[in-house]
Amino acid sequence: MSYFLYHSIGTFAGKEAAVTRAVSDFTCHWCAEDDGQWPDAMTRRGAFIASWQRLIGAPAGSLTLAESVTGALYALMRGLPEQRLAGGVVLVAQDCFPSLHFLLAELARRIGFTLRTVAPPQGRAYVSDDDFLAAWGQDVRLALITWVTSTASHMADLDRLLDHGRRMGTLVGVDITQGVGIRPYAARADFTVGSSLKWLCGVPGAGVLQVMPDLLAECQPEFRGWFSQANPFSWDLDGFAFAPDARRFDNGTPNVLPAIASQPGLDHVLQTGVAVLGAHNRHLTGLLAQGAADLGLSLASPAEADRRGGSLMLHLPGNAAAVVDELRRRGIYTDARGSVLRLSPGSVTTADQCHDLLGALKQLAA
Ligand SMILES: Cc1ncc(COP(=O)(O)O)c(C=O)c1O
């Protein structure tokens, strides 16, 4: 088995046993006939939040869970004072994750902002920082940056973009889903959304929303409930009060299982270190890039390694789906979007497996 699917679902040696242990430990407490279930569940959820905060250097109390990245963006956008956005422009690139664009297009209609979508030039699979900046004027109230794209693994220069955003007076959010856990990220945008599913090796349902304290204090989330309060047991119908921290983005009874089952992946990344995981990945994507060049296959990803996240995307001349099927038959797991083959080697992937994949591509695609 050769695994190249970290852009979809991340994994690590011993994942099955570690996730089984985490879930079964939770089960023991949850099923005990005592009153310790919720304290135990909330402690585990708190550990997950603390791990994420540590991983991205976020201030304490600035991060909470969301069901998905789309859900996290929704919670934030519907928490902002409407006048922040109404009548202005929200900027996004065409190679953002489509689900976020689906959401923004509907919010544009409801809130009354213009959604400006930056397209890449003909023949390039990603929107460059220059393309994005050219569309980013003082009329942009909010910009959503995809740090690493899912279709080309283009990695945006966040320092440059955030600096520009500050000069334009724009609120800036970053989707870190495809980069977190494989490239270093330090929270410094107004808000960050992400998922635990990819390089963090978690399970579905463990998205996160991180909001800087100044912006957080302004937010009055529409989707609120008893757990949006500092004290969920404050049940005075006329006395609702938002929690002072990121808990204000919570709503009803917290969904704890995705956090619990994702904790082993987070522990793996924190214990191994993003620098170590990133170095292994850079070595393997370097081998794949060189091998692709030798085979005459062109990159959909940027050619410069420091402009890429953890994946390498290749244009295939023929039927990419058929190549993916044949690779699977040989025990090599990849996927394709249109004619683009997506390759994401992680901690369980070896250099020998990269050479085997290139050997197979020589027969099937070159
Ligand atoms: C860049 C990016 N953002 C977000 C997501 C997932 O969003 P959601 O959790 O809303 O499905 C993905 C999934 O592949 C992604 O690649």
The ligand as a Tripos MOL2 file, in Angstrom:
@<TRIPOS>MOLECULE
LIG
   16    16     1     0     0
SMALL
NO_CHARGES

@<TRIPOS>ATOM
      1 C1         -8.9320   24.3870    1.2650 C.3       1 LIG1
      2 C2        -10.0830   23.6170    1.8700 C.ar      1 LIG1
      3 N1        -10.9580   24.2510    2.6620 N.ar      1 LIG1
      4 C3        -11.9950   23.5950    3.2260 C.ar      1 LIG1
      5 C4        -12.1940   22.2410    3.0170 C.ar      1 LIG1
      6 C5        -13.3200   21.5130    3.6690 C.3       1 LIG1
      7 O1        -14.4200   22.3250    3.9710 O.3       1 LIG1
      8 P1        -15.6540   21.6800    4.7510 P.3       1 LIG1
      9 O2        -15.1250   21.2380    6.0800 O.co2     1 LIG1
     10 O3        -16.6300   22.7890    4.8770 O.co2     1 LIG1
     11 O4        -16.1520   20.5470    3.9330 O.co2     1 LIG1
     12 C6        -11.2960   21.5410    2.1970 C.ar      1 LIG1
     13 C7        -11.5010   20.0920    1.9360 C.2       1 LIG1
     14 O5        -10.9150   19.4900    1.0690 O.2       1 LIG1
     15 C8        -10.2230   22.2500    1.6130 C.ar      1 LIG1
     16 O6         -9.3470   21.6180    0.8200 O.3       1 LIG1
@<TRIPOS>BOND
     1     1     2 1
     2     2     3 ar
     3     2    15 ar
     4     3     4 ar
     5     4     5 ar
     6     5     6 1
     7     5    12 ar
     8     6     7 1
     9     7     8 1
    10     8     9 2
    11     8    10 1
    12     8    11 1
    13    12    13 1
    14    12    15 ar
    15    13    14 2
    16    15    16 1
@<TRIPOS>SUBSTRUCTURE
     1 LIG1         1 GROUP 0 **** ****
